[in-house]
Amino acid sequence: MNAKEVYESVLSVPTVKKLWTANYQPVLPFTPQEFSIGAIMPAIFYMFRWGHRRGKGKFIEKYGQIQNEKKLPPSIDHIAGMLKQQTGFEGFESMTTQAILGDMLLSSCLENKLRQTGRTEQVQRAYPTHYLASWIDLPKDIANLRFVPEMLVAILLHQEDGSIIQRSKKRTHFSIGSGFDENLILSLFGNGMEISGPHKTDLTSDSFCEEDESVGIDQLLTIRLAQGCGEAPTKARGGDVEQISNQWPLAVNAMSYLREDFSVFVQVYGTTIPRQTFLQMLESCISLGLSNIYFSTISMLSEWEKTGTLPTTEQQKPLAIFVDCSSGNDRGLRRLAEESMSHLIQRISRLPTILMTMRILDEEITFDEQLRSTLPIKYPIAAEFINLLGSILFATHPDSRDILRSINKSCLKIADALVSAEIEPELQEILNKESNPVIKLSEALCYSMGEAVQYNQYLKVLNSSLMIDEPNGMAQKRKVTQKNKAGKTSRIDVRSIVLTNPMLDFIVHRHLRKAAKGKGSKPLTFIELIQILKERYGLYVAESPPGMSIPVEMLLHNKRILERRLRDLGVLVGVNDAESMKRLRQRFNAVGDE
């Protein structure tokens, strides 16, 4: 008998199945694993158009390569060989022209597995070049996107009641189950598209107007690739739920910033910035927003662990992190940024225990006879429910005594079973110590599951949200050698927050526009930009974050580097050294500019 079987014998198999995970949707409405921000937009297109999660499509059925009597995702060469036989493709008969077609596919439409180069590797995802990229069901399993697209759809729609996203009854910028003129994203990426036939929900009702001249060659290639599939993918079936959950993250402030930034940027610049540049900046927007949500959630959970109560909306603040504006070129600034990130990662190490504590309490009160009929709702925001869990954890709730006693009884039973089986002495020690029974059980479960299932998954979320080492991301990672107390050396990853040029471009252009109706322009000074980075996103450039003491000369150096980079980008002007005269400006026109 192993530790998991002991848990199952005491707590029951269904209960252990619910607890044996890193997920807790009421806090973070996505699966804490690695994901690609660049792959989520086609899934968002699909959900906005059809109002449900994507299921199986016909891409692999049409273009797949057969290996061991099974169709697998194809290579670029295989796809190019099939496309050249379709109507609408001429002049690609030779090996040279087919290679050119393959290179066009690889640069504009599809990405290889593990981002490998070459035309013989298996493809993994479709670029959001056009709406019809949503017909290409890559990745094959929508769950590989970790429910991040679903969370973004829920945030953008902002449906204030109900556990499931409903088709929009009134027109908004991000309507669900709508046509191409009724949703900002669909109208922007669906140029040339129209709905034909009597039924808008028919999977074959989307059609491309061949006379449309607004599409570029890269978009046309995506369109032809999708047309080969014949129709949109079906809704999710089988083990996947088709409905889109209306669950928001706990960090309401950070969520509202993401929604506002995304909406303003798309409305103001969606049709004026060149498409490839716009997509890079839009991914930067999502990366900044997701990272802010993640960091703010970590900050909130740290407070909940201490007091049992979440910060109110007014009290919510992102974690303070120092930014290396030199992008790693200055060793001193890089070291400071890595030190700042190490403090954040220490907080992440507590996440598995905190979320396990919440899962245990959730399971207990859901089946408590007295509490289950009066539980606060979890959708779309679960703050009141989480505060109830905190009141039980800290024994301030009238029913907490019985619940804590029941959990402590389970701890004793598990410890006795481990003693009888003569296994896991470290686990026995955790379960027998004098402390809160919920914390004991959560630490024991996390210990048994191991770092690979818990802590490492939250680090993957960190890397994915920051788009680490991406040209339009906001962080870098490098390997360093570290000595432990025993004198042994090991190689570890260290991370630092940086601001890539596309990220800076996005932040400047976004904050040169008002969020109010009309999205008019507004003045923005260099000092105001630094304040926005600090107060809105928790990114410190010219000040020491709380808990760090950075020399003034290093802060001034960091600030000067940022100023120089903004000038080089062409978005900062100033006639003299007066801070108030250093103003930001657009380098791309906005909608309505002459």
Secondary structure, 3 states (H helix, E strand, C coil): CCHHHHHHHHHCHHHHHHHCCCCECCCECCCCCCCCHHHCHHHHHHHHHHCCCECCCCHHHHHCEEECCEEECCEHHHHHHHHCCCCCCCCCCCHHHHHHHHHHHHHHCEEEHHHCCCCCCEEEEECCCCHHHHHCCCCCCHHHHCCHHHHHHHHHHCCCCCCECCCCCCCCCECCCCCCCCEHHHHHHCCCEEECCCCCCCCCCEEECCCCCCCCHHHHHHHHHHHCCCCCCCECCCCCCCCCECCCCCCHHHHHHHHHHHHHHHHHHCCCCCHHHHHHHHHHHHHHHHHHHHHHHHHHHHHHHHHCCCCCHHHCCCCCEEECCCCCCCHHHHHHHHHHHHHHHHHHCCHHHHHHHHHHHHHHHHCCCCCHHHCCCCCCCCHHHHHHHHHHHCCCCCCHHHHHHHHHHHHHHHHHHHHHHCCCHHHHHHHHCCCCHHHHHHHHHHHHHCCCCCHHHHHHHHHHHHCCCCCCCCEEEEEEEEECCCCCEEEEEEEEECCCHHHHHHHHHHHCECCCCCCCECCCEHHHHHHHHHHHHCEECCCCCCCCCCCHHHHHHHHHHHHHHHHHHCCEECCCCCHHHCEECCCCCCCCCC
